[in-house]
Amino acid sequence: MHYIYIYLLGIVFVIIELLLLFFYIRFKKKSNQNSLNPSQISEQDYSFIFKSINEGIIVIDKNLNISLFNPAAESITGWQLNDVLKMNIKLMIKLLDDKNKPVSDQDNPFIKVFNTKQNVRNTNLQIVNKDTSTISVSINAFPIKQNDQVTSAIILLRDIDEEKKEEEQLVDFISTASHEMRTPVAAIEGYLSLAMNTKISNIDNNVRDYLQKAYMATSHLGQLFQDLLTSAKAEDGRLTNHPQVIEMGSFLKQLTEDLKFSAQKKGLKIELVIGSEEKIKNEIVNEKNILPFYYVYADPDRLREVITNLFDNAVKFTPEGGITIGITADQNIVQIFVRDTGIGIPSEDINHLFQKFYRIDNTATRTIGGTGLGLFIAKKILELYNGKIWVESELKKGSTFYINLPKLNDSQVEELNHKITDLNNGVG
């Protein structure tokens, strides 16, 4: 979310620069129209604009050869125009991902813009400069089409190195502060619990009521610190993660048994659906080859955390009706869903739901507690296993959260189990 705001501000500044330059050009044209050729002014002015923009601008053709390279791009990459002109951008500008690994052709925005014929944006890349140093950048690639074919592309580079460092410092601060504050909060929670224990203390109902409210507030504060700590670890890759082969059918059966009591207290019906005949809701995979076992490779504690969060949210926002947990699969994907008959999600909120600290703000949700971090953490956890999460919802008609995870075939299950056994035995 932080980088989105930075990117939007950058675009606003570029637009303001262009507007100011436009009015400058118009004024210049009026004051010099008797002495200068209009076509010459236009060429000079466009060159002036191109050189004055603070964002790096590169133009490449369909062969990825560089045809334009402004001074800001020179400053960001360390390369000069004469070094890169007519050279292949992939050879001149090396890209690394957020784990310092070379970006594949499939994810390289310079190539992806031609393959997808759509705008491509990535704010988690690094450029290897001419002197082999690295710099964090935001890259936006815009296709230029002719007869529905991409003939060239404009690449917008933005130096976000300082923003990244500031974000890392903020994450470190949140992580340290959350860790330090959890201990005293846990102690307060423990003492309040003891104070309410009838075997230890004798208190009247009014005092007990006050203590109960203090205990609930402290528990909420403790959960907030825990979520802050988990989100900080998720962002910088420090989440503890011990993946193993999981058969998700039996996993969900046990988890549903553990979760059902909170829903039953509210009078909600619980249903578990294994092997649904519905097609998997996926943009690419649409086959219906349902197999009896649903194997994935993930940390069971992390998956339990994700599904429990979705279930708890469903209970909170469902005043009546029921909740369905389901699983289905095809040859490539295992899909889990949590469906409720609750209040639903406004359409304008759906695209922001998995952002950090985002909470729906309306009369139906204002009285329901939450940190705004649960779905953000869920998304980050699933990304560890190349999974994804999204929601489909209609206001006042309920919501369905979907999780897709890569499905393991029998040979993959056997191979991974052997590796895990060898590691446990100290082999390899």
Sequence and secondary structure as in RCSB ss.txt:
>XXXX:A:sequence
MHYIYIYLLGIVFVIIELLLLFFYIRFKKKSNQNSLNPSQISEQDYSFIFKSINEGIIVIDKNLNISLFNPAAES
ITGWQLNDVLKMNIKLMIKLLDDKNKPVSDQDNPFIKVFNTKQNVRNTNLQIVNKDTSTISVSINAFPIKQNDQV
TSAIILLRDIDEEKKEEEQLVDFISTASHEMRTPVAAIEGYLSLAMNTKISNIDNNVRDYLQKAYMATSHLGQLF
QDLLTSAKAEDGRLTNHPQVIEMGSFLKQLTEDLKFSAQKKGLKIELVIGSEEKIKNEIVNEKNILPFYYVYADP
DRLREVITNLFDNAVKFTPEGGITIGITADQNIVQIFVRDTGIGIPSEDINHLFQKFYRIDNTATRTIGGTGLGL
FIAKKILELYNGKIWVESELKKGSTFYINLPKLNDSQVEELNHKITDLNNGVG
>XXXX:A:secstr
 HHHHHHHHHHHHHHHHHHHHHHHHHHHHHHHTTTS HHHHHHHHHHHHHHH SSEEEEEETT BEEEE HHHHH
HHS  HHHHTTSBHHHHSEEE TTS B  TTT HHHHHHHH S EEEEEEEEE TTS EEEEEEEEEEEEETTEE
EEEEEEEEE HHHHHHHHHHHHHHHHHHHHHHHHHHHHHHHHHHHT TTT    HHHHHHHHHHHHHHHHHHHHH
HHHHHHHHHHHT      EEEEHHHHHHHHHHHHHHHHHHTT EEEEEES  S    SS       S  EEEE H
HHHHHHHHHHHHHHHHT SSSEEEEEEEE SSEEEEEEEE SS   HHHHTTTTSTT    STTTTTS   S HH
HHHHHHHHTTT EEEEEE TTS EEEEEEEE   HHHHHHHHHHHHHHHTT  
